[in-house]
Amino acid sequence: MSKLFSALAASSLLLMGSALAERQPRDVSEREAWQLHSRVLTLDTHVDIARGYATYQMDPGVMTRAQVDLPKMRAGGLDAAFFIVYVGQGSMTEQGYATARARAEESYQAIKRMTRAYRDQIGLARTADEVEALHAQGKLVALIGMENAYPLGTSVDEIPLWAERGVRYVGLTHMGNNQFGGSSNPRLDQGDKPDQGLTDLGRQLVKKLNDYGIMVDISHVGKRSSLEAIALSRAPVIASHSGVSGVHPNLRNLDDEQLDAIQANGGVAQMVAFRSYVANVDPRIQKGQEELRQQYLSAGWGGASDADIKAYMDGLTELRRSYQDVTLAQFVDHIDYAVNRIGIEHVGIVSDFDGGGGVEGWDDATETINVTWELMRRGYSEDEIRALWSGNVLRVMRAVEAAAKH
């Protein structure tokens, strides 16, 4: 990093920290909140999709049991989202890679089915300019992220294919170490070692992602591997869905050293509304939720009937009504902390909906307005809210696009 960039970054950090200290809470009406919210392009950087998505099992064009579908996006003013090609960590064997690749393909095709079936409502964006152009046309916007690079196998040769398909960030790891590096949550009981840093293949992956204009995602990545990836990347990185350990210690959350590295790199840390990453969850809710899972979801979501899923969701809603839930205000505390630490231009907002995300007050896309409302109450300006919701991510996308060689 140049001395000039370092000086500018340090100056920006001081100014933003000062701005946060001067920000004053205020009363905001619902009408005021909607007026501002409607002027801001809102982009959620991590929305998972279920198996059977965009088929007769789950039609995203109608109200579904999912936290995000097209009607819910419209209702809550969520304009854009990264829909995720996700594969959980499996064995690092030829068969494991083949199975992972097939599942990644299934998720990608599901996202494409959605954009083809509802082309009048939502479009797929591959660049920051396309995000803004689709939004200007009045359409919802879909982008694609890959959570866990595991399906790539033992080479980085498929990165050009995924880039052409529209993948705009790749998470290096997930729960468990993989062939690219160490996880923030290594599976120690299955023989994983604590994070040893990026592998040779992991370093190749960072460079290849840079070459093809894909953001390097360090969420779920172990601290050593994440810091190595940030240092190696010649373009800004993203933490697509993480909290901060300065508010709530958790293996998945970013500590101050990681936040500072993201700031120095010019990247963005997206604060995630995932209950157990935001604050301590009441143990009675956790115990009750596990009992509900065993009773209704023993065969997984794919093997559950509609009646079982409804019973599970109703039971979980009742648990959260009965005991103190993790709140939207606690989630926004993470935003405040990150803004104060590294400056507002390096912080963003993300739900992790349909992947475990949600807090009381922002528990599906219909409640997206509430995030803007809470930020306004805390004294954030319209320009600051715009930066948090999409401006910072679009800036990083443009910088990554400019650094690409292909």
N, C-alpha and C positions, 0 to 999 in steps of 0.2 A: 504494500500500500504506500502511495506517495506521501511525502511530508505535507503537501498541500491538502490532500484528501484527509489526512489525519487531523490537521488543524481545523478544517471545515467541519469534520465530524464532531470534534471536541466542542467547537463553538456551538454547533447545532444542539448537542446534548445539554449544554448549559442553558441555552435559550429555552429548550423544551421543558427542562426541569423547572426553570423559573416560571414558565407559562402555567405549568400544572399547579405550582404553589399559589399562583394568582387566580386560578380558576375558582369561581364562586358558585356554590349550589343555588338553584333558583326554582321557583314554581313554574311548571310547564303544563299547559292544558293538552288534552288528547288531540284537539284540533291543530294546535301548533306543532305537535309531534308528527302528525300525519302530513302536514304541509311540508315540513322539512324532509321527512322520510321519502316523500314522493319525488323530491328533487335530487335525491342521492342515488347513485347506482350502487345497489347492495350486492355483494358477491361473497358467497359462503365457499370457503376453499376445501371443504371435505364433507361430502354426502355419500354414504354407502348405498348400495342397492342390493335387494334380496335376490336369492335364486329364483328363477322364473319371472324376473322383472320384464315388463313390457310384453307379457303373454297373457293368456286368459287367466292366469293365476294372480297377476297384479298389473292392472292397467293404469299407468301413471297419468292418464288423461282424465281420470275421475277421482273422486275422493276415495282414498284407500286407508288401510290400517297403518301405512307407512307414515313417518313424520314429514316426509317431503313427497309431494306429487304436484302436478301443474296447478290444480285448483288451490292447493294450500300456498304455493308460491305467490299466486295472484292475491289471495286473501290477506297475506301478511306483508306483502311488498318485498318479497325476496326476488330480485331480478335475475340473478345468475348463480350458478353453482358448479363446482368441480364434482362430477359424478365419478365414482371410483372403481377402477379395475383392481380388486383386492383378492389376494390369495394368502391364506394363513401359512405359516412356516411349516414345512414338512421335511422329510428326509432328503439329505443332499446326495441322492442317488439318481441314476438314469431314469428309473421309474418315477421317482418323486418329481423330478423336473418335468417329465412328460405330463404327469397329472396336473401339475401347477400350470403348465402352458395351456392345457385344455380348459381349465377353469378361468384363466385370464381371458381366453378367447370368448368364452361364454359371456363374461361380463361386458366385454367390449361390444359384442353383437347386441346385447340387451340395450346398451346406451344408444347404439345406432338405430335399433328398432324404434325407440322412443322418438328420436329426432326425425325419423322418416315418417312415422305415423302421425306426428303432430307438427309437421313442418310449418304450418300456418301459425303455430303458437311458440315454438322454441327452435333455435338454430344452434348448430355446433360451431364454436369459435376456436380457431387455431392461433390467433394472435390477439394482442391487446387491442389493436385497431378494430378487429372483427367483433370483439366484445362490445365496444362502444357503438359500432355501426348497427349491430343487431338490436341493441337496447334502444337506439334512436328510432328504429323501425317499429318499436312497440312490442318486440318479441322478448320472451324469456331467453336466457342464454345458458347453454350447456358447454362445459369444458370437461376434459378428461384428465384424471390423475391416476397414477399407478402406485398403490400402496404395497410395498414389499417388492424388491427387484428379483426375488427368488425365481419367478417363472422364466427369467432370462437364461437360466441354466449356467453353463460353464464358460460362456463367452459373452461379449457385448455386441455380437454381430446383428442382433435383432433391433438394436436401438434405431437405426434408420427406418425400419418398418413402423415401429410404434410412434416415431416422430411424424411420419407421413400420415398416420391414422389420427393424429391430433393429441396424443398424450403430451401434456405440458409440464408435468412434474413427475418424478419417480422417487419414491421413498426407498432409501437404500436397504433398510431392514424392517422387520416387524417384531413380534414377540418371539424372541429366540435369535441367536446368531445365524448368519447365513454365509454364503460363499463370498460375500462382498465386505463383510465387517461385523462388528459387534453390536448387539442390541442393548437398548436401555433396560430391557427385561430378559437377560439370558436365562435359558431354561437349565438352571444348574442341576436340577434333579434328573435331567436327561443327558448330562455330560458336557453341557456348554461351559466354557470358561468365562470368567469376567472379561469385559471388553478388552481385546488386545490391539485394537486399532484396525484401520482398513487393511484388507489383504491386497496383494498385487492386482487381483482382478477388480477389487473395489476402487483402486486408484485409476485403473483403466476406465471404469464405469463413469467416474466423475468427469474425466476428460472427454469421454464420448458424449455424455449428456451436454456438456458445454459446447461441443462441436455441432450438435444438432438442435441447439436452442431449446433444451428441456431444462427446467429448473431442478436443481439438486435439492431434494427434500430430506431434512435431518430429523424430522419427528420420528419417534420410535428408535432412534439411533443412539448407541452408547456415547458417553461423553467423549472418550478419547477418539472414537471413530468420527464423531460429528465435528470435533475441532480440527481433525486432520482433513476432513472433507471441505470444511470452510476455508482452511488455509490453502488447499490445493485448487479450489475452484477459481477460475479467472472471471467468473460472473457471479452476481449476487445469488444467494441461496434463499430457500424458504424453509421455515418450520411450519408445515401446513396445518398442524393441529396439536398444539402443546400448551400447557400452562406454565406458570413460573413457581419454582420451589421457594422463592422468597415470600410467597403468600401461603402456599401449601406444599410441604415437602412430599414428593412422590417421585419414584424412579422415572416416570414418564415426563416430568416437568423439567424445564430449563433452569439451570442455575445462573448466577450473575456472570460468570466467566463465559458461558455459552451465549448469553444475551449480548455481552460486550463484543464477542467475536462476530455475531450476526450484524451488529451495528457497524463495526469496522469494515465488514465485507460489503456493506450496502444492502444487505438482505432485509427480510421481514419475518417477524415471529407472530404467527397467528394464534391468538389466545382462544382456547377451546372451552366450550360450555359442556364439559363432561363431568358429571357430578363428583366422581371419586378423584378427579384431578383438580377440582375446584376447592373442595373442602372435605372434612370428615363426614361420611355418610352415617346416619344413625344406625347402629348395629342391629336394631330391631327391624329396620327396613331391609338391610342386607340379608338377615336370617329369613325374613318373610319372603323376600324375592327368590331366594334359593329354594325354599319349599314350594313356591308357585312353579318354578322351573321344573322341579322334579315331578310335580303333579300334572302339569299341562304340556310341558315342552321336553319331555324325556327323549323324544325322537328328533329333537331339533325343530327349528321353525318350519323347515320343508316337510317334516313328517306330521305336523300338527294340523288338526282340522280348524275351520274358521271358528267353531264354538270353543275349542281349546284356547285359541289365540285370544278371543274376546274375554274368556274367563281369566286368562293370565293378565291381560292388560287392565281389566276392571279391578282385579285383586291388587295389582301394583299401584293403581291410582288410589285405592283406598288406603294402602299402607302409607303413601306419601301425604295423604290428608290427615292420617292419624298421628304421625310423628313429624318432627321438624325436618323439612326437606332442605336440600341445598338450593340457594336462591339465585336469582338473576343479579342481585346486588353483590353477592359474593363472587360471582363470575366477573362482573365489571371491576371488582377490586384487582383482578389479575391484569386487566387492561391498564388501570391506573398505575400499577407498579411498573409494568413494562414501559409505559410512556415516560414515567419519571426517570427510569433507569437509562433508556437508550434513545428517547426521542420519539415523537408521535409518527414520524415518517418511517419507522421500522416496526410498526405494530399493526396487527389486523384482527379480524373477527372471524370465528369459525364455530360451527355447531357440532360436527361429527354425528349428525342425525343419521338414524338407522344403522349406526355402528356403536350405539351405546350412549350417544350424546344427549344432552338436554338438561335443563335445570328448571326449577319452578319459575315460571314467567317467560321462559323460552324453551318450550318442550316440543314444539313442532313449528313448521314454517309459517303457520297462521299467526304466530306470536312474534314474528321478526320485528315488527314495529316497536315492541317493548324494549329492545336493545337500544334503538335510537332514542327513545323516550328517556331511558335511564341516563344515557350519556348527556342528553340535554339538561336533565335535572342536575347533573354534576358540573355543569358549566362549560361543556365542550361546545365549540363553535361549529357552524355548518361546515366550514372548510376542514376542520379537524375530523368531524364525523365522516365526511366524504373520504378523507385519506384513510381512515380506519376501515371503512367498509369496502373500498375497492381501489382507491387511488394508489396506495402503497404497493399492492399486488400488481397492478397494471404497470407501475413504474418498474418493478423488478422484472416482469415479463418482457418489457421493452429492452431493458438492459441485457437480458439473456438472449433475446432475439438478435441484438446488435453484436453480441460476442460470438455468435454462431459462425461456423465455417462452411456450413452446408445449407 
